[in-house]
Structure formats: structure tokens, C-alpha cells
């Protein structure tokens, strides 16, 4: 509160005292207040501390008094991620030079998973009114616009008028009410004893970290930063130190405006509040202590590991793992004429390849989290370089199955491998398992989302255990054959059918390569994808040129591989936005969800990506088919599509609010489910229709 506002409060206190001293005077008989505007959400009126304009008076003390219905709220000057702050147009007023509106300290409330700031039950916005003609009568004409919200949001527009004649006298009740809320207006640190020590906004605009100190220990503080319209912050992580006199807070940045004004920070603590403009510092303040999450018990960790095991096993039959099955069959056919010991070892090594990839993924996840990076299941498919490597490998493998060339190790290396491992090919077995695990990551099977979310939100130990269980589930077919190698003997005897099988396997891998090429177009752009395709074609042609000596052939292949990988990254258009959703879908905007729900609509959110085959299966088998298609096209239903093909921080943060780190992800919002109904990874028509009906339930009830 500035010096001028402190004088305003002092004047109000004096008016209250004078009012009570003169409680028996006739001038007190008529309270100075306007007529009221009233509906179930709100009752509003103008009140004035003075019953009239005294001789030579240059200002008046008034207030906009709002009494909100049960469950209703309205907004502060900075409403949060969504909302509209109250505004007053004084056009039509008489003898009014200027009106200063003061903002009492707000409270935080959450709706639809979004943080908002404002007031509930009752609030008075103190008004200091400067007069054009001292001592002359005043007519206040307040054209008020504000938003009230409960399970729905209702815009309110109304006009309040208050006429004050030449008179003396004080309305003690109104003066006391205005004074009480004027005391809640944040000061500049002198009265509250609170000062902001530092504020740091990281270069990527992902988090604001601040530190504040207080002369007396904080009891229940909260923090409300303001950085211009369009910038919204999530719920703060607040930690106290130094006997409660140090406040450290970190707030995630949910959205940022294109041009950032000066940072203003409001800190509240019970009856105390401070609001200060603050310069940004170069370094973030260190927290007073590390926040340890509640550690899961052994039983909980074991149960999640079982879920991860089931999720990994189910990945073997998901559509996105078709190439994995072909690789398994190819490996089995190569091993059938060898001894039981060789078969057992080969499949055991393939299982080790699966586990090795999962362990590598766990190690990278732990390291990335330590560096503060976003991690998630299948996110490597957002990287054009990774996609280029995968496309090259599949192109070479499929060309090999079609008989274009044979991949053989030098005879000297084969001899060494045979001596070391009792037979050649263990390196290939290991690569088969690892490659199978890599191709499985764009999928999200039932149980997998729960297990991966638990791992990514937990300790390093949790990540290691969950990814190991996941790998064992995915490697189970290999382990079964390793345990019962005689099962290979049940396969048909070699014959002409093997040639057809080889062609089918080649087609399966070629189809997967085609899918990766399509994903690469979406992630890296057409130029990047065509460059990788051309380099891969030259690579296959070089390997197929049997007249060339092995040295030049392999050297040329290595050069083309490196060129393809380089061009994939160099020509990538990953900085451009994701593709627009289909015409039947609205673009994802988290801030629109509460607005639509407040109007009684239902919102269906689909987070998808070109590289997520499970997402495509859900869309083809459920979302794009009747009766779900008609339900999503209903007038009171908005279908939102969030395209995560390329990295998108807003989508990542949205998923994190549900402790989800992979896709597919679907949620349904409505008057009956304002916080959202999260659906399983694999959809069915019945569950989608049931969720839509449940989300709309309250809207139906209210319309009866």
C-alpha cells in the first residue's frame, strides 16, 4: 500500500471513530448506499463512508460491496490462467475527477485443474473518489463488468448509482466495512515487514523462482506473481527456512505472453500482504531444504512392478510391435537346425538385449531428470535423427530379407565369435532383442501408463525396478523359448514356405519403414524425410552392388548412413508448430476447457501423435466410428485434439498434471466432471459414451 493509500485507510479509521461517537445524530439515520443488483450468484451495491459531501470536501471514501452466493467466486486484478478481473466504467458520473480502485489480497482456488485468484463469500473493493468541484453534490454511476463462477461461469454486467448531496454525517457500518477491506490491500513492505529478496525466471520460461523474507515468521504464506496478460503460473512449491522467516517458492510457467512487462509479486500471509515490482535476478535462489516425496513401501513397489510386467508382456501383441514378431520368427528359423544349447543361449541373449535397452532407457531417464529435462515414454520418436536411424536400419533389414544382399561378418570375426560363444550370431541375437524393445516404445499398452507414471514420478530405485519389470514382460517370449528350447522343433520342416515367409517378413519390415517415413515427415518435415529416403536408397543400392569390392561398398554405405542422419537433423522443421487437427476437432487449448464447461458443454480431449500407433488404433476403431463419432459431433460436445508429434511444452505440462508421461491420453470434462474423467489407454465405444454421459449429467439435471 503506497503513502496515498495509507492516508486513505487512516481517513476511514477516523470516519469510523467519528461515526460511533455520533451514533445518535440524525445525520446517521440514512445510510449512503446505492440500490442493489441481485441474482443467485451475486448481490452488489455501492456504499459510501460519508452520508454526503461535506463543505470543501475534495474526496470521498466508497466501496463496491459484493456478496457472493454459496460456491460462487469472482476474480482479482490478475485472475490466473483463466478468468476476467472486475472493471468499472464511471461514465455518467457527476462531480467525479478520478476514481482509484484498491484490490484486497486474493485467495487461491482451483477449478478444472487450473489455478485462479480471487474472492468468495464477500469482498469490498475500496474506492477513493477525487472530486472535480470540492463540496458540491456527487452522483456516482458505476457500470460494472465482472465474472462469477461456480460449476458454471456467468458474466455479470450491471449499473449501480449513488447520489450524495451536500451534507455531513458518517455511515459507521459502511466506513468500518470499507476500512476492513482497505486493511487487506497489500502494502509495499513497511507495515507487513515482508520484502522480496530475489526473483529468477529461467531462460526457457518454464519456472519462476523467488525468495522473500519477513521480520516475523511466516504462518501460511501464498505467492501471486503478475507478468502481464497471457502469462499464467501454476501452483507454487513453497518452502520455509530460517525459523519461518525465509520463504522460497517455485512456480511453473503455464503460458507466457509475447512481451513481458515488469514483474509484480504479491505475497500474502494471513492478515499481512505485500505487493512489489521486482527486478529479475540472474540466478535462482536455493531452496532451504530438499523436498522428499513420500517413499512407496515394498508392497506398493512390488505391485507396480507386477503391473509393469503385464504391460511389457502385452506390448508383444500390440499392433505397433508387428516387426518384433517378424524378428522373433526370423531368429527362430535361423536357430532351429542348431543344438538345444545354442537355441537356449540365443534366445537368452535376445532377452538380455531387451533388458539392456530398458536399463539404458532407465539410466537416461534418471540422468535427464537430474538435469531437469522432460522425460516420457516414446518421446524419442519426436526426434528426427532417431527416426532417421530407425528408418535406415529397417530399410537395410527389409532389403536383406528380399535377397538384395547378405549381411555377413568377416570370416575372422565369425571364427572368434564361434570360439567365444560356442557358435556365431550372439551379437545378432542381442541386437534382435534390443531392436524389438526400441520398436515397442511408441506403444502404450494397458497397465503401461500406470507403471511408467509411477516410475517417472519416483526415485531412481523406482525407475530401475519398473523398467526392469517392463523389460522382463517384453522379453517373456524369448525367456519361454530359452527355458523350453524344444518348442522350436514344433515349427514346420524347412521348405518352399520359408521363402514366402521371408518375403512376408520383408514386407512387414518395409511397412514399418514406411510408417517411420510418414512419422518423419510429421516430425522433421518433407525436406528432411526425402533426404533420408534418398540417402537410404543409395545406401541399399551400394550394399546390393555385388561387383564392387567389399571395402568401397561398406565405406560408401557408412558415408550415406552418416549423411542421412546429418540431413535429418539439419533439414528438420521441428521448430514449426504441429499440424492442425482434423476439421471435426478443435485445437487443444487448456484455458478453453473451463470456459466451455461453464457454459454446460462437454469437452473430449485426445492427446495423440503420428508416431503413436495405439492412438491411431483408438481413432480408427472407436473415435471415428459410430456411435462415438455422432456423440463427439453433438452440438454440446467439443472434441479437442492435442498433437504431440513434435515436442510441445504445453501438452507435456498438461499430461504431467495427471501424472502421465506417455500417450494415448484421453479425458472427458463436463458439468458433471469438472476435473476430468481419464480414460484407459485402449478405448472402447462403451467407455467413451459412458464418460460423455457422466460428464454431461449435471447439465442434464439442471435443465430439468
Secondary structure, DSSP 8 states (H G I E B T S, - for coil): --HHHHHHHHHHHHHHHHHHHTTTSGGGSS--B---EEETTEEEEEEESBSSB-TT--EEEEEEEEEE-TT-EEEEEEEESS----EEE-TT-BS--EEEE--B--EEEEETTEEEEEEESEEEEEEEEE-SSTTS-EEEEEEEEEEEESSSEEEEEEEEEEEE-B---B-HHHHHHHHHHHTTB-BSSTTT-EEEEEEEE-TTS-EEEEEEEESS--SSEEEEEE--TT-EE---EEEEETTTTEEEEEEEEEE--SS---EEEEEEETTEEEEEEE---SS----SS--------HHHHHHHHHHHHHHHHHGGGSGGGHHHHHHHHHHHHHHTTS-HHHHHHHHHHHHHHHHHHHHHHHHHHHHHHHTT----TTGGGG-HHHHHHHHHHHHHHHHHHTTS------HHHHHHHHHHHSSS-HHHHHHHHHHHHHHHTT---TTHHHHHHHHHTS-HHHHHHHHHHHHHHHTHHHHHHHH-GGGGGGS--SSTHHHHHHHHHHHHHHHHHHHHHHHHHHHH-HHHHHHHHHHHHHHHHHHH-TTS-HHHHHHHHHHHHHHHHHHHHHT--TTS------TTSEE--HHHHHHHHHTT-EEEEEEE-TT-HHHHHHIIIIITSTTHHHHHTSTTEEEEEEE-SS--HHHHHHHHTTT--SS-EEEEEETTEEEEEE--SS--HHHHHHHHHHHTHHHHHHT-
